[in-house]
Amino acid sequence: MQEHAFHGLVEMLRLHPAAAMGCLPLLFAAIASWDEVPSGLSEPLGAVATGYKAQVPAAQWDAFYSSFPEQMRSRLTARYHL
């Protein structure tokens, strides 16, 4: 069920990327929440994560990313090379 919901989220964000700009920390937390990312979600979630990273000005990215908990940063870095 969770996997299906994330597929819907990815599709919604593909169609309306501005929808999540006000809640990026929560979106990144949701992306990092998987203990094991299902194979069909890894690539789409990576595209979402890197796409939103590109939307944050480079000068602000480090401070934004540093505000995440260590475990969350570790997962995002390992999986999506953020």
N, C-alpha and C positions, 0 to 999 in steps of 0.2 A: 504494500500500500504506500509506504513512504517513497519507494522508488518511482511509482506512478505519479505521485504529487510533485516530485522533483522534475520529472519530465515535463509536466505541465508548467512549472515555474520557469524552466529553461525556455520553453516555447513562448510564454508570455513575455519574458525579458527580451527575447529575440525580436518580437514584434513591437514592444514598447520599452526600450532600454531606459528611458528617463524615469520609469515607474519606480525604480529602486534607488535612485540617486540620493534620496533623503534617508535611506536606511542601510547604507553600505556596510557598516559594522555588523548588523544583524544578518545581512546576506552572506558575508564572508564567514560568519560563525556557522550559518546553516551549511554552507559548502564544506567547511572543515569538520562538521559534526559526524560524518561517516567514519566508523572504525575501518570498514572495508568498502570502498566505492564500487558499486556494481559496474561491470565492464561497459555496459551501454551508457553509463552516465559520466564516466571519467573524462572523456573528450569534451562533451558539451559543458560540463561544469568548469573544466579548464578554460574553455573559450569564454565563458561568462566571467570568470575570475580575471583573466588577462585583459579582457575587454574593459572591465570596470577599472582595472589598474591604469589602463591607458587614459581613462577619463579624469583621473586625479592628477592635477599638475605635478610634474616630477619633483618640484621643490617641496611639495607637501606630502608626497608618498611616504618618505621615510618616517616622518612623525606619525602619519596615519597608521602605517603598518606596525610601528613600534608600540602603538597603544593596544594592540591585540595581546591576549595572553600568550605566553611562550608556547604552550602545546598547540594552540591554534596556528601560530606562525610556523611552527615546525611542520605541521601537516600541510599547510598551504605551500610552503617552500619545497618540501619533498615531492609533493604531487604535481604542483603546477608551476614550480620554479619562479615564484613571485619574489 
